[in-house]
């Protein structure tokens, strides 16, 4: 960061600033990169160079996989004389699979290294297959890819999985032809953990301006080391995939209901997202919901008669009914099962424009249309489905949950279309609360030293959106860089955060899309703030440098240190409210916070009795959420008061 930005923050779980003893700022280390394969212990969990002639740990990927897997001699083997040959493949997904059961442990982050040669030019990949808990549908994640031109290429990546996941395996595949593969030096090692516990906490550094969050998947969250990183640095969490329609829609339940004559009430489940939701609940981390309506990662059958993927497209009228019931059912499930998780924001609609601000082409996203077609446009003919989505979301959303339109390349030509869309949505009411700027940025655009977008271009977009009167959230921030030019990346991150700080009055949250570089969807260009071993990068240092603040450790206070039976007494004459509560044993101070504009904001932290009266002449009809916290033995418990906040309407 640049300039003299001075912030002194107090400890608080949800941006509640209350007095307590400070932990002084201490020095921390910064690392530009980690080695391609490292281990905290130096001991491999699994390793083979196939010199013993044994490849029995690897199997084909099902009965329809035509692969022939055996060990052969290869004069060009990277080490020794033997490699594992995979021949007879007739599909790109065919290949050798290693089941992790009995080999690896859940909740541990692993580094994997393997050398792969394709018979001729091809893209070779290491991928992960896993079935989330509560689901019978396997998921497939490409972890890393490289290009083999008939030579061996070394692939290195990291992965993890949770205890609730089933049928977890690592496999090698291609993205091109199904030609023969040759594999050597297959090693899986426990990953190093070099998280600096003394580094500044991002959620505290920016705590008086906006939330600072991250996104993760269930697999990414699995290691205890990742959980620790998130708890230290972030006070907002987004499920990377688990709340998208493909993971929330319950097809079996939908089909069962359709068999009874009702195919207009899509059934949902939150089982896939459960580990993330439980984590957020346990540590009182606010969440962004992502996403309800999107052309991508929404199954074909959702748009077809009787939920048959080969059936006819449904009518507009039926799709509107499905949309409303789907949104209603998602929010009902959240309010029923996770009422104590603070969903402060939700992306209602995602990416409905092309780069020129026009609606997407009609169809289902596939390789033939570069995955850009929209089944919503197929049914509605245009983007007329968007406003109803916000109307329904407003009707059913949890209390205090703000609603957003989210898009990428939001600093380009489509920005005018986004502004016009938001104005239309609110033309006859207030349905949309804000704009989500994804902010997938590039430090070295196409290998050049000129970033895209430029900082000035990004600032212009912030200025444009700030004039709409809507809130802004930076929802998926990452900044790619080529050739490990971490110096350029640090400068760019600093400039972008400077811009966000300048517009802090319009921004309620900044969310980085992922935790560590190796797990990022753009892992080949190191876009995030942390290396794969959790150490901070120069870009991390650049966005906390020069900021004076107080950093506080995460505290898990006992649950009996907060005021209970908080009640409100109203004065219609003076338009004010008196709050009273049960005294807390050992408390020497009480604090009052109100939830405003997406943040908890402290009104006072110096109340010495179990009563507080607001100022007079508050606006009648205004509704607020109010939390009362207590300080016991010098520590504030803010988590439980937030869970038990009361809602008041001024009379």
Secondary structure, 3 states (H helix, E strand, C coil): CCCCCECCCCCCCCCCCCCCCCECCCCCCCCCCCCCCCCCCCCEEEEECCCCCCCCCEECCCCCCCCEEEEEECCCCCCCCEEEEEECCCCCCCCCEEECCCCCCCCCCEEEEEEEEECCCEEEEEEEEEECCCCCCEEEEEEEEEEECCCEEEEEEEECCCCCCEEEEEEEEECCCCCCEEEEEEEEEECCCCCCCCCCCHHHHCCCCCEEEEEECHHHHCCHHHHHHHHHHCCCEEECCCCCHHHHECHHHHHHHHHCCCCCCCCECCCCCHHHHHHHHHCCCCEEEEEEEECCCCCHHHHEHHHCCCCCECCHHHHHHHHHHHHHHHHHHHHHHCCCCCEEEEEEEECCECCCCCECCECCCCHHHCCCCEHHHHHHCCCCHHHHHHHHHHHHCCCCCEEEEEECCCCCCCHHHHHHHHHHHCCCCCCCCEEEECCEEECCHHHCCCCECCHHHHHHHHHHHHCCCCEEEEEEEEEECCCCCHHHHHHHHHHHHHHHHHCHHHEEEEEECCCCHHHCCCHHHCCCCECCCCCECHHHHHHHCCCECCECCCCCCCCCCCCCCCEEEEECCCCEEEEECCCCCCEEEEEEEEEECCEEEEEEEEECCCEEECCCCCCCCCEEEEEEEEEECCEEECHHHHHCCEEEECC
